[in-house]
Each structure stands twice: as C-alpha cells, then as structure tokens.
Amino acid sequence: MNGNTTFHYRNSSLLSVVAVEAPVTVTSDDMDELLAPARKRMRLPKGTLQRVAGVFERRQWQNDEGWLQGVISAGERAIARSGVSRDKIGLIINTSVTRKHLEPSIAVAVHSGLGLPTSAMDFDITNACLGFVNGLMLASTMIDGGHIEYALIVGGEDTAEMHRRTIERLNSKDATRDDFQMQFASLTLGSGAAAAVVGPADKHPEGHLIKGGIARAGTEHNQLCVGSMGDMRTDTKGLLEHGLELVVDAWRDAHEEGFDFRSADTFVTHQISNVYTRAFSNAVGVEIDKIPVTFPDWGNVGPSSLPMTLAKVQDTFTKGDKIVLLGVGSGINTAMLELEW
C-alpha cells in the first residue's frame, strides 16, 4: 500500500446537497480586457483562458458580505431540503479556503447565522480543494461511531480579491511571461457556495448511501501550488503530473481494498480545466462523458466546485446509481468517495 487511509461506512447517507451561484458573471473576455496592458507587452493573444482551460465565465459576489451570506444561504437550503430539524444537527464543518481573518473560525459565523443549537459542534477543515470531501468523510465517521446524528458541511469561495491583485501584478511593467504562466490558474478561479446534510442511513431510506472511499497523500509535492487570498502561484505542469500519479496510486489501492470505481455511472470531480479532466479520464480509463463539468460556466470554485457540480447534476441520477466523488488538493492530497444514489 502506498498511502494512509481507507474508509468503509455502515450507516451514513447524504440527505441533501445544494449549490448557490454567486450572482455577478465575469467572462473570460472581460478578463482579457482587464489584462490588456499585460497581453500587449507580453504579446499574448485573446482567448487563452477559453482555449487552454476551457473557462468561459466565472462568478463573483456583489460585495464583500455576499460570500458569507452565500454560505449561510447554502446551509439554510440544505437543511430545508433534508427535512431535518436544525436542533438535531450535532456538527457543522466549514470547508472554505476563503477567510477574511485568521480567528475565529468561519464555522462560528455560519453556526450563528443559521441559528444552530449550542449542542452543535463547529469548526473549519481547510485542505485546499479537497476540504468538502474530507468534511463528508469525517461526518460519516462520526455518524457511524454514534457520536452525532446529523452533520452539516458547508463551503464557499470569494475570488474577487485574488483576481484584482493578480491582474494588478500582471499588468505591472516588471511582470513576465513566466509570471503569467505561474499565475494563470488564479484567473480560472470562481466564486460560489455549497452545503450538504449527512445523517444515519437507517433512519433515512430516501437518502443516498455513503459507502466508503480512500485518501492518499503525496506531500513531498507541497510547493507546487501555494496561495494566499491575494496571490496564488501554481506549477500547472508539475501539479498535473504528480497529481495524476497520486490519483492512479489511490485508484489502484481502492480496487485492491474491494472498491470497484470502474463500474461507476458518474464521476463528480473537482473542477479545474479541460486539460485536467481529459488527463484523469485517460489515466484511469473512465469515459469522459461520465464526468460532468461546470468549470466552463463557474470556473474553479475550490473545494465548493465538487459539491456544486454534484448539486447541479443530481436530478439526472436514478436510484441505485453508483457515484464516485473525486478530488485533488494542493499539497498534494487526493480522496475518492463512493455514493449509492
């Protein structure tokens, strides 16, 4: 075994998952116009974001408060859709990368905004773009262990500051083509929010079983993508190469542990780009039409991109479908989680 953790769950179900789109659309044509000084100086053509990444639009919140309100709104909708009384929720996990301050946690603001009971634990899990899947895994473990009955996992991203600062840096006279390449991924990011409720399967036959999954770590590659709220530098080639190596290792280990992800009906992945989606499809032999994509319209919404995509396509699933959630996060970490719809 080349890795750390494999999970098998007995009594955990996904009861609801919702997405909240940020309301302001920013097209890649808009980004090209904002980057006009850089493109002229570096002799870069228009349409690079569309052609290379496949990102045509991304969303932004209307103001600085929109992001947190989006996360709270996602939580409200997920609770309502689950049919679970909020006083029964024993845990809320915030998985956002975005934060306006270091302390306190974002979870406390969402806990307060939702009016959750004092008996509901609250904390953040931050693990780059893998946080939401990690949150689902931890919640399922705690439900299986009898520690809680219901959990709410939330997340949301606000990328306006990242875009603003990246554009300012690239438009400066000192910026080079190498700078553009290292900061290209920042321009594909988008804003949005998601939430899910997880509960005991034996009390919710209408729920979607969380069967289990696998997590693997390749932390020797922890410098390939390093970011703050205003600056993210990404070795896209290295991240793709080593991320795929880790995914293939985890995929192989999962099948040795008794999972059969190959037979899944749908693969809901973290949304990055055309290049990454095709590379994953080729690396593990999955038909690309089994991988729904939302990055053309939403961009890469960090850890919220996977649950937002799941929420968008969930009405296309039928009872008994096998769904595999798969993400890769900077660091590098990967996780795969199997659901029975």
C-alpha positions as CSV (number, residue, x, y, z in Angstrom):
1,M,0.0,0.0,0.0
2,N,1.3,3.4,-0.9
3,G,-0.8,5.7,1.3
4,N,-2.6,6.2,4.5
5,T,-6.4,5.7,4.8
6,T,-9.2,3.6,3.5
7,F,-12.8,4.1,4.8
8,H,-15.8,1.8,4.8
9,Y,-19.1,3.3,6.2
10,R,-22.0,1.3,7.5
11,N,-24.8,3.8,8.3
12,S,-24.2,7.2,6.7
13,S,-26.3,8.8,4.0
14,L,-26.2,12.0,2.0
15,L,-29.6,13.6,2.7
16,S,-29.2,16.8,0.6
17,V,-26.7,18.8,-1.4
18,V,-27.3,22.3,-2.7
19,A,-25.3,25.0,-4.7
20,V,-25.6,28.7,-4.5
21,E,-24.2,30.6,-7.5
22,A,-22.6,34.0,-7.0
23,P,-24.8,36.5,-8.9
24,V,-22.2,38.5,-10.9
25,T,-20.9,37.0,-14.2
26,V,-17.3,37.8,-15.2
27,T,-16.5,36.4,-18.6
28,S,-13.0,35.5,-19.9
29,D,-13.5,38.2,-22.5
30,D,-13.8,40.6,-19.6
31,M,-10.6,39.2,-18.1
32,D,-8.8,39.7,-21.4
33,E,-9.8,43.4,-21.4
34,L,-8.6,43.9,-17.8
35,L,-5.3,42.2,-18.8
36,A,-4.9,44.3,-22.0
37,P,-1.6,46.0,-20.8
38,A,-0.1,42.6,-19.9
39,R,-1.2,41.0,-23.1
40,K,0.1,43.8,-25.2
41,R,3.5,43.8,-23.5
42,M,3.9,40.0,-23.4
43,R,2.3,39.6,-26.9
44,L,-0.4,37.2,-25.6
45,P,-3.5,36.6,-27.7
46,K,-7.0,36.9,-26.6
47,G,-8.9,33.8,-25.6
48,T,-6.2,32.0,-23.7
49,L,-8.4,31.2,-20.7
50,Q,-11.1,29.7,-23.0
51,R,-8.7,27.8,-25.3
52,V,-6.3,26.4,-22.7
53,A,-8.5,26.0,-19.6
54,G,-12.0,25.8,-21.1
55,V,-13.2,28.5,-18.7
56,F,-15.6,31.0,-20.4
57,E,-17.2,32.5,-17.3
58,R,-16.8,32.7,-13.5
59,R,-19.0,34.3,-10.9
60,Q,-18.4,36.9,-8.2
61,W,-20.4,38.1,-5.2
62,Q,-21.9,41.6,-5.3
63,N,-20.0,42.8,-2.3
64,D,-17.6,41.7,0.5
65,E,-20.5,40.4,2.6
66,G,-22.0,38.3,-0.2
67,W,-19.7,35.4,0.3
68,L,-20.6,34.7,3.9
69,Q,-24.3,35.2,3.2
70,G,-23.9,32.8,0.3
71,V,-22.5,30.1,2.6
72,I,-25.3,30.7,5.1
73,S,-27.9,30.6,2.4
74,A,-26.5,27.3,1.1
75,G,-26.7,25.9,4.7
76,E,-30.3,27.0,5.0
77,R,-31.3,25.4,1.7
78,A,-29.5,22.1,2.5
79,I,-31.3,21.9,5.9
80,A,-34.6,22.6,4.4
81,R,-34.1,20.1,1.6
82,S,-33.0,17.4,4.0
83,G,-36.2,17.7,6.1
84,V,-34.0,17.6,9.3
85,S,-34.8,19.9,12.2
86,R,-31.8,22.1,12.8
87,D,-31.9,21.4,16.5
88,K,-30.9,17.8,15.6
89,I,-27.7,18.9,13.9
90,G,-24.7,17.9,16.0
91,L,-21.9,19.2,13.9
92,I,-21.2,21.9,11.3
93,I,-18.0,21.8,9.3
94,N,-16.9,24.8,7.2
95,T,-14.6,23.8,4.4
96,S,-13.9,27.2,2.7
97,V,-10.5,28.3,1.7
98,T,-11.7,31.9,1.7
99,R,-11.4,33.7,5.0
100,K,-11.4,37.4,5.8
101,H,-9.5,36.8,9.1
102,L,-7.5,34.1,10.9
103,E,-9.6,34.0,14.1
104,P,-12.3,33.0,14.9
105,S,-13.2,30.2,12.5
106,I,-15.6,30.8,9.7
107,A,-17.8,28.0,11.1
108,V,-18.8,30.1,14.1
109,A,-20.3,32.8,11.8
110,V,-22.2,30.2,9.8
111,H,-23.3,28.5,13.0
112,S,-24.6,31.8,14.4
113,G,-26.2,32.8,11.1
114,L,-28.1,29.6,10.9
115,G,-29.2,29.7,14.5
116,L,-27.9,26.2,15.2
117,P,-28.2,24.9,18.8
118,T,-25.3,25.2,21.3
119,S,-25.0,21.4,21.2
120,A,-23.8,21.5,17.6
121,M,-20.0,21.5,17.4
122,D,-18.5,23.8,14.8
123,F,-15.0,24.0,13.3
124,D,-13.2,24.5,10.0
125,I,-11.5,22.0,7.8
126,T,-9.1,23.6,5.3
127,N,-7.4,21.3,2.9
128,A,-7.2,23.3,-0.3
129,C,-9.7,21.9,-2.9
130,L,-10.2,18.7,-1.0
131,G,-11.9,20.1,2.1
132,F,-15.5,19.3,1.3
133,V,-14.8,15.7,0.6
134,N,-12.8,15.5,3.8
135,G,-15.7,17.0,5.6
136,L,-18.1,14.4,4.2
137,M,-15.7,11.6,5.3
138,L,-15.3,13.0,8.9
139,A,-19.0,13.5,9.3
140,S,-19.7,9.9,8.1
141,T,-17.1,8.5,10.5
142,M,-18.7,10.4,13.4
143,I,-22.2,9.3,12.5
144,D,-21.0,5.7,12.1
145,G,-19.4,5.9,15.5
146,G,-22.6,7.2,17.2
147,H,-21.0,10.5,18.2
148,I,-23.5,12.6,16.3
149,E,-26.8,12.0,14.4
150,Y,-26.6,14.7,11.7
151,A,-23.9,16.9,10.2
152,L,-23.9,20.0,8.0
153,I,-21.0,20.5,5.7
154,V,-20.7,24.0,4.1
155,G,-18.2,25.9,2.0
156,G,-17.9,29.0,-0.1
157,E,-15.3,31.0,-2.0
158,D,-14.8,34.6,-2.8
159,T,-12.1,35.1,-5.5
160,A,-12.6,38.9,-6.3
161,E,-9.5,40.0,-4.3
162,M,-7.4,37.2,-5.9
163,H,-8.5,38.4,-9.4
164,R,-7.9,42.0,-8.6
165,R,-4.4,41.6,-7.2
166,T,-3.4,39.1,-9.9
167,I,-4.4,41.4,-12.7
168,E,-2.6,44.3,-11.0
169,R,0.6,42.3,-10.7
170,L,0.5,41.0,-14.3
171,N,-0.2,44.5,-15.7
172,S,2.9,45.9,-13.9
173,K,5.9,46.7,-16.1
174,D,8.0,44.1,-14.2
175,A,5.7,41.1,-14.9
176,T,7.0,38.5,-17.3
177,R,5.6,35.6,-19.3
178,D,6.8,33.3,-16.6
179,D,4.8,35.3,-14.1
180,F,1.7,34.9,-16.3
181,Q,2.2,31.2,-16.5
182,M,2.6,30.8,-12.7
183,Q,-0.5,32.9,-12.0
184,F,-2.6,31.7,-14.9
185,A,-4.6,29.3,-12.6
186,S,-5.6,32.2,-10.4
187,L,-7.6,33.7,-13.4
188,T,-9.6,30.5,-13.7
189,L,-11.0,30.7,-10.1
190,G,-14.6,31.4,-9.5
191,S,-16.9,32.2,-6.5
192,G,-19.9,30.2,-5.2
193,A,-21.1,28.2,-2.2
194,A,-22.4,24.7,-1.4
195,A,-23.8,22.7,1.5
196,A,-24.8,19.2,2.3
197,V,-26.5,17.4,5.2
198,V,-25.4,13.9,6.2
199,G,-27.4,11.6,8.5
200,P,-28.0,8.0,9.6
201,A,-29.0,5.7,6.8
202,D,-31.2,3.5,8.9
203,K,-33.5,6.5,9.7
204,H,-33.5,7.8,6.1
205,P,-34.2,5.2,3.4
206,E,-34.7,8.1,1.0
207,G,-31.0,9.1,1.5
208,H,-28.0,8.3,-0.7
209,L,-25.6,5.8,1.0
210,I,-22.1,6.9,1.6
211,K,-20.3,3.6,1.0
212,G,-16.7,4.5,1.7
213,G,-13.6,5.7,0.0
214,I,-9.9,6.2,0.1
215,A,-7.5,9.1,0.8
216,R,-3.8,9.3,-0.2
217,A,-1.1,11.8,0.5
218,G,1.8,13.0,-1.7
219,T,3.0,15.8,0.5
220,E,6.5,15.8,-0.9
221,H,4.9,18.0,-3.6
222,N,3.7,20.7,-1.2
223,Q,5.2,23.6,-3.1
224,L,3.6,23.1,-6.5
225,C,0.6,25.3,-5.7
226,V,0.9,27.9,-2.9
227,G,-1.6,30.6,-2.4
228,S,-3.0,33.3,-0.1
229,M,-6.2,35.3,-0.6
230,G,-4.3,37.7,-2.9
231,D,-1.6,35.6,-4.6
232,M,-1.5,32.0,-5.9
233,R,1.5,30.6,-7.7
234,T,0.9,27.3,-9.5
235,D,3.3,24.9,-11.3
236,T,0.4,23.7,-13.5
237,K,2.6,21.1,-15.3
238,G,4.0,19.7,-12.1
239,L,0.7,19.7,-10.3
240,L,-0.9,17.8,-13.2
241,E,1.9,15.2,-13.5
242,H,2.2,14.4,-9.8
243,G,-1.5,14.8,-9.0
244,L,-2.3,12.1,-11.6
245,E,0.4,9.9,-10.2
246,L,-1.3,10.1,-6.8
247,V,-4.7,9.6,-8.2
248,V,-3.6,6.5,-10.1
249,D,-2.0,5.1,-7.0
250,A,-5.1,5.7,-4.9
251,W,-7.3,4.2,-7.7
252,R,-5.3,1.1,-7.7
253,D,-5.2,0.8,-3.9
254,A,-9.0,1.3,-3.7
255,H,-9.6,-1.6,-6.1
256,E,-7.3,-3.8,-4.0
257,E,-9.4,-2.8,-1.0
258,G,-12.6,-4.1,-2.6
259,F,-14.0,-0.9,-4.3
260,D,-15.0,-1.1,-7.9
261,F,-14.9,2.5,-9.0
262,R,-14.5,1.4,-12.6
263,S,-18.2,0.4,-12.7
264,A,-19.4,3.8,-11.5
265,D,-22.2,5.6,-13.5
266,T,-20.9,9.1,-12.9
267,F,-17.7,10.7,-11.6
268,V,-18.1,14.0,-10.0
269,T,-14.7,15.6,-9.8
270,H,-13.1,18.8,-8.6
271,Q,-13.5,21.2,-11.4
272,I,-10.2,22.5,-12.8
273,S,-9.9,22.6,-16.6
274,N,-10.3,20.7,-19.9
275,V,-6.7,19.5,-19.6
276,Y,-7.1,18.0,-16.1
277,T,-10.5,16.4,-16.9
278,R,-9.1,14.7,-20.1
279,A,-5.9,13.6,-18.3
280,F,-7.9,12.0,-15.5
281,S,-10.2,10.2,-18.0
282,N,-7.2,8.8,-19.9
283,A,-5.2,7.9,-16.8
284,V,-7.8,5.7,-15.2
285,G,-9.8,4.7,-18.3
286,V,-13.0,6.4,-17.5
287,E,-15.3,7.5,-20.3
288,I,-15.2,11.3,-20.4
289,D,-19.0,11.6,-20.9
290,K,-19.3,10.1,-17.4
291,I,-17.6,13.2,-15.9
292,P,-20.0,16.3,-15.7
293,V,-18.2,19.6,-16.0
294,T,-19.2,23.0,-14.6
295,F,-15.9,24.9,-14.9
296,P,-16.8,26.4,-18.3
297,D,-19.6,28.4,-16.5
298,W,-18.3,28.6,-12.9
299,G,-14.6,28.3,-13.2
300,N,-12.7,26.5,-10.4
301,V,-14.7,27.2,-7.2
302,G,-12.1,25.5,-5.0
303,P,-13.5,22.9,-2.6
304,S,-17.0,24.0,-3.3
305,S,-16.7,23.1,-7.0
306,L,-17.3,19.4,-6.4
307,P,-20.5,19.7,-4.3
308,M,-21.8,22.5,-6.5
309,T,-21.4,20.2,-9.5
310,L,-23.0,17.3,-7.6
311,A,-25.9,19.5,-6.8
312,K,-26.3,20.7,-10.4
313,V,-26.4,17.1,-11.9
314,Q,-28.1,15.2,-9.0
315,D,-31.5,15.2,-10.7
316,T,-30.1,13.2,-13.6
317,F,-29.3,10.2,-11.3
318,T,-31.6,7.3,-10.7
319,K,-31.9,5.1,-7.6
320,G,-29.1,2.6,-7.4
321,D,-26.6,4.6,-9.5
322,K,-23.0,4.5,-8.3
323,I,-21.5,7.9,-8.0
324,V,-17.8,8.5,-7.2
325,L,-16.7,11.8,-5.8
326,L,-13.0,12.6,-6.6
327,G,-10.8,15.5,-5.7
328,V,-7.2,16.5,-5.7
329,G,-6.0,19.3,-3.5
330,S,-2.7,21.3,-3.4
331,G,-0.3,19.6,-1.1
332,I,-0.8,17.1,-2.8
333,N,-3.7,15.1,-1.4
334,T,-6.4,13.1,-3.1
335,A,-9.6,11.4,-1.9
336,M,-12.3,9.3,-3.6
337,L,-15.7,8.7,-2.0
338,E,-18.4,6.3,-3.3
339,L,-22.1,7.0,-3.1
340,E,-25.1,4.8,-3.9
341,W,-27.9,7.0,-5.1
